[in-house]
Amino acid sequence: MTTPADAYTSAPEAPVLAERHGPVLLLTLNRPDKLNAWNQEVETRYFDLLDRADADPEVRAVVVTGAGRGFCAGADLAGLATVGERTAADLAARRPADTARGLRKPLIGAINGAVAGMALAQVLHFDVRFGSPAARFTTAFARRGLIAEYGTTTLRAATVGRSRAADLLLSARLVEAPEALRIGLLDHLADDVVAAALDYAADLARNCSPRSMAVIKAQLRQDVDGEPGVPTDLPTVARRADEHMLAAFHSPDAAEGVSSHLDRRPPRFAPLPSQPTEHQES
């Protein structure tokens, strides 16, 4: 079922704002007085909106940014004051930290300022990362007496390589935008980072097959990120790609992609079918 565009309208005080730009959904972390520090309200709202976007055929890409001068300063330190009282059951009760990884649609970061700690884990789940000159990154964990949380060891190593991951995790030093671009934490730099990310996402929405992008994201999760019990050796990956390609040959999107190219017209790809989730907002 299609979700009306006004269903994403947010109250100004919402912890995450949602705004439709045609087929692109813009999400804004919205605690600017706290540098958008992550708390339970932010997490719940953010993951719920991702679920809603995934289930909505009219949304073809999602852009995420931060309100004010920062992207996200990591976990709200006020919530860490009682961290010594937390148990394994408390952690198990939360939504999986990699919820964003399962989004079938492109997830684009518009990183407008500081990213620290566990916010970096969320940033590393973005498919493509745009950064402003003010973007900067720190793992922060070692300087707070913590460890590499939320799978950042694997995510960081896959993004920047093992030795750079070790450097950034052990030192928790600050990485400015030019270095972040050079080592792969950012893919693009832009002065107006939200506009650049929205333009990029709109191009994907107009010209790329939603089915193709969903399959490609699944391939990246299996072939590059790794999933339990899924082999990642090249011959196996190539065989899986052959299976996906054969299915693509027989899909309406392949016919439309060829026809639109030969006719020199924009493609008219069908949206992904709705896929409600148990956590989707009412």
C-alpha positions as CSV (number, residue, x, y, z in Angstrom):
1,M,0.0,0.0,0.0
2,T,1.3,3.5,-0.9
3,T,2.0,5.8,2.0
4,P,0.7,9.4,1.4
5,A,3.5,11.9,1.3
6,D,2.0,13.9,4.1
7,A,2.2,10.8,6.3
8,Y,5.9,11.7,6.8
9,T,5.1,15.2,8.1
10,S,6.9,15.6,11.4
11,A,6.2,17.9,14.4
12,P,9.0,20.4,14.8
13,E,10.2,18.8,18.0
14,A,10.3,15.3,16.7
15,P,13.7,13.6,17.3
16,V,13.9,12.7,13.6
17,L,12.2,14.9,11.0
18,A,10.9,13.4,7.8
19,E,10.2,15.2,4.6
20,R,9.3,13.9,1.1
21,H,11.1,15.3,-1.9
22,G,9.2,13.4,-4.6
23,P,10.5,9.8,-4.5
24,V,13.2,10.7,-2.1
25,L,12.7,10.8,1.7
26,L,14.9,13.2,3.7
27,L,15.4,12.2,7.3
28,T,17.0,14.8,9.7
29,L,18.3,13.9,13.1
30,N,16.8,16.6,15.2
31,R,18.4,17.4,18.5
32,P,20.6,20.3,17.4
33,D,21.1,21.7,20.9
34,K,22.8,18.3,21.7
35,L,24.6,18.0,18.4
36,N,21.9,15.4,17.6
37,A,23.2,13.0,20.2
38,W,21.7,9.5,19.9
39,N,19.2,8.4,22.5
40,Q,16.4,5.8,22.6
41,E,13.8,8.3,21.1
42,V,16.1,9.1,18.1
43,E,16.8,5.4,17.6
44,T,13.2,4.3,17.7
45,R,12.0,7.1,15.4
46,Y,14.9,6.6,12.9
47,F,14.4,2.9,12.6
48,D,10.6,3.2,12.3
49,L,11.0,5.7,9.5
50,L,13.4,3.4,7.7
51,D,10.9,0.6,8.0
52,R,8.1,2.8,6.7
53,A,10.3,4.0,3.7
54,D,11.2,0.4,2.9
55,A,7.5,-0.6,2.8
56,D,6.4,2.4,0.8
57,P,6.5,1.8,-3.0
58,E,6.6,5.6,-3.6
59,V,9.9,6.1,-1.8
60,R,12.8,5.1,-3.9
61,A,15.8,6.5,-1.9
62,V,16.5,7.9,1.5
63,V,18.8,10.7,2.5
64,V,19.9,11.2,6.1
65,T,21.4,14.4,7.6
66,G,21.6,16.3,10.9
67,A,20.0,19.5,12.1
68,G,22.2,22.4,13.0
69,R,26.0,22.3,12.9
70,G,26.5,18.6,13.6
71,F,25.5,15.3,12.2
72,C,25.5,13.2,15.4
73,A,27.7,13.4,18.4
74,G,27.2,9.7,19.2
75,A,25.4,8.4,22.3
76,D,23.9,11.0,24.6
77,L,26.4,11.0,27.5
78,A,23.5,11.7,29.9
79,G,22.3,8.2,29.1
80,L,25.7,6.8,29.8
81,A,25.8,8.0,33.4
82,T,24.1,4.7,34.5
83,V,25.8,2.5,31.9
84,G,27.3,0.4,34.7
85,E,23.8,-0.9,35.6
86,R,23.0,-2.3,32.1
87,T,22.7,-6.0,31.6
88,A,22.9,-8.3,28.6
89,A,19.1,-8.4,28.7
90,D,19.0,-4.7,28.2
91,L,21.1,-4.9,25.1
92,A,19.1,-7.8,23.7
93,A,15.8,-5.9,24.1
94,R,16.9,-3.2,21.7
95,R,16.3,-3.2,17.9
96,P,19.4,-4.6,16.1
97,A,22.0,-1.9,15.6
98,D,22.3,-2.8,11.9
99,T,18.6,-2.3,11.1
100,A,19.6,0.2,8.5
101,R,21.7,-2.4,6.7
102,G,18.5,-4.2,5.6
103,L,16.9,-1.3,3.8
104,R,16.2,-2.4,0.2
105,K,16.5,1.1,-1.1
106,P,19.6,3.4,-1.5
107,L,20.5,5.0,1.8
108,I,22.6,8.2,1.2
109,G,24.4,10.2,3.9
110,A,24.5,14.0,3.9
111,I,27.1,14.5,6.6
112,N,27.1,18.1,7.6
113,G,29.3,18.0,10.7
114,A,30.7,15.9,13.5
115,V,30.2,12.2,13.7
116,A,31.3,10.4,16.8
117,G,31.1,7.0,18.5
118,M,28.1,4.8,17.7
119,A,26.8,7.4,15.2
120,L,29.8,6.2,13.0
121,A,28.3,2.7,12.9
122,Q,25.1,4.2,11.4
123,V,27.1,6.3,8.9
124,L,29.0,3.2,7.8
125,H,25.6,1.6,6.9
126,F,25.0,4.3,4.3
127,D,25.5,3.1,0.7
128,V,27.0,6.4,-0.3
129,R,28.3,9.2,1.9
130,F,28.4,12.9,1.0
131,G,30.2,15.2,3.4
132,S,30.5,19.0,3.8
133,P,33.9,20.6,4.6
134,A,32.7,20.6,8.2
135,A,32.3,16.9,8.4
136,R,34.6,15.2,10.8
137,F,34.8,11.7,12.4
138,T,36.0,10.1,15.6
139,T,35.4,6.6,17.0
140,A,35.6,8.1,20.5
141,F,35.2,4.7,22.1
142,A,38.7,4.3,23.6
143,R,38.6,7.8,25.0
144,R,35.4,6.9,26.9
145,G,36.6,3.6,28.3
146,L,34.5,1.7,25.8
147,I,35.2,-0.8,23.0
148,A,34.4,-0.9,19.3
149,E,30.7,-1.1,19.4
150,Y,28.0,-2.1,17.0
151,G,30.2,-4.0,14.6
152,T,32.5,-1.1,13.8
153,T,35.5,-3.3,13.7
154,T,34.2,-5.1,10.6
155,L,32.5,-2.0,9.1
156,R,35.6,0.1,9.5
157,A,38.0,-2.5,8.2
158,A,35.8,-3.1,5.2
159,T,35.7,0.6,4.5
160,V,39.2,1.8,5.1
161,G,41.3,-1.4,5.6
162,R,42.5,-3.2,8.7
163,S,45.5,-1.0,9.7
164,R,43.6,2.3,9.2
165,A,40.7,0.8,11.2
166,A,43.1,0.0,14.0
167,D,44.5,3.5,13.9
168,L,41.2,5.2,14.1
169,L,39.7,2.8,16.7
170,L,42.7,2.7,19.0
171,S,43.5,6.4,18.8
172,A,40.0,7.8,18.5
173,R,41.6,10.7,16.8
174,L,39.7,13.3,14.8
175,V,39.5,12.8,11.1
176,E,38.7,15.9,9.1
177,A,36.8,15.9,5.8
178,P,39.8,15.9,3.4
179,E,41.3,12.8,5.0
180,A,37.9,11.2,5.3
181,L,37.5,11.5,1.6
182,R,41.0,10.2,0.9
183,I,40.6,7.1,3.0
184,G,37.0,6.3,2.0
185,L,34.9,7.4,4.9
186,L,33.4,9.9,2.5
187,D,32.7,9.4,-1.2
188,H,31.9,13.0,-2.2
189,L,32.5,16.5,-0.8
190,A,30.0,19.3,-1.3
191,D,29.5,22.7,0.1
192,D,25.7,22.2,0.2
193,V,25.8,18.6,1.2
194,V,22.0,18.1,1.6
195,A,21.3,19.5,-1.9
196,A,24.1,17.3,-3.4
197,A,22.8,14.2,-1.7
198,L,19.2,14.9,-2.7
199,D,20.2,15.5,-6.3
200,Y,22.1,12.2,-6.3
201,A,19.2,10.3,-4.7
202,A,16.8,11.9,-7.2
203,D,18.9,10.7,-10.1
204,L,18.8,7.1,-8.7
205,A,15.0,7.4,-8.3
206,R,14.5,8.6,-11.8
207,N,16.9,6.5,-13.8
208,C,17.7,3.3,-11.9
209,S,15.6,0.2,-11.5
210,P,14.4,-0.2,-7.9
211,R,14.6,-4.0,-8.3
212,S,18.1,-3.8,-9.6
213,M,19.2,-1.6,-6.7
214,A,17.6,-3.9,-4.1
215,V,19.3,-6.9,-5.6
216,I,22.7,-5.1,-5.8
217,K,22.4,-4.1,-2.1
218,A,21.6,-7.7,-1.2
219,Q,24.7,-8.8,-3.3
220,L,26.9,-6.4,-1.4
221,R,25.6,-7.6,1.9
222,Q,26.3,-11.3,1.0
223,D,29.5,-10.9,-1.1
224,V,31.3,-8.1,0.6
225,D,29.9,-7.6,4.1
226,G,29.4,-11.3,4.7
227,E,26.4,-13.1,6.1
228,P,26.5,-16.2,8.4
229,G,26.8,-19.4,6.3
230,V,27.1,-17.6,3.0
231,P,30.4,-18.3,1.1
232,T,32.2,-15.3,-0.3
233,D,34.9,-17.0,-2.5
234,L,35.0,-15.6,-6.0
235,P,33.7,-18.7,-7.8
236,T,30.6,-18.9,-5.5
237,V,30.0,-15.2,-5.8
238,A,30.2,-15.4,-9.6
239,R,27.7,-18.3,-9.6
240,R,25.3,-16.4,-7.4
241,A,25.6,-13.4,-9.8
242,D,24.8,-15.7,-12.7
243,E,21.6,-16.7,-10.9
244,H,20.7,-13.1,-10.2
245,M,21.4,-12.1,-13.8
246,L,19.2,-14.8,-15.3
247,A,16.4,-13.6,-13.1
248,A,17.1,-10.0,-14.2
249,F,16.9,-11.1,-17.9
250,H,13.4,-12.3,-17.3
251,S,12.2,-9.3,-15.3
252,P,10.1,-6.4,-16.7
253,D,12.8,-4.0,-15.7
254,A,15.3,-5.4,-18.1
255,A,12.9,-5.0,-21.0
256,E,12.1,-1.5,-19.9
257,G,15.8,-0.6,-19.4
258,V,16.6,-1.7,-23.0
259,S,13.4,-0.2,-24.5
260,S,13.9,3.2,-22.8
261,H,17.5,3.3,-23.9
262,L,16.7,2.5,-27.6
263,D,13.8,4.9,-27.5
264,R,15.9,7.6,-25.9
265,R,13.4,8.3,-23.2
266,P,13.5,8.2,-19.4
267,P,12.8,4.7,-18.0
268,R,9.5,3.9,-16.3
269,F,10.6,1.2,-13.8
270,A,7.9,-0.2,-11.5
271,P,8.4,0.4,-7.7
272,L,9.4,-2.3,-5.3
273,P,6.4,-4.0,-3.9
274,S,5.3,-3.0,-0.4
275,Q,7.0,-5.0,2.3
276,P,5.5,-4.2,5.7
277,T,7.6,-5.0,8.8
278,E,6.7,-5.8,12.3
279,H,8.3,-2.6,13.5
280,Q,6.6,-0.3,11.0
281,E,4.9,2.7,12.5
282,S,1.1,2.9,12.5
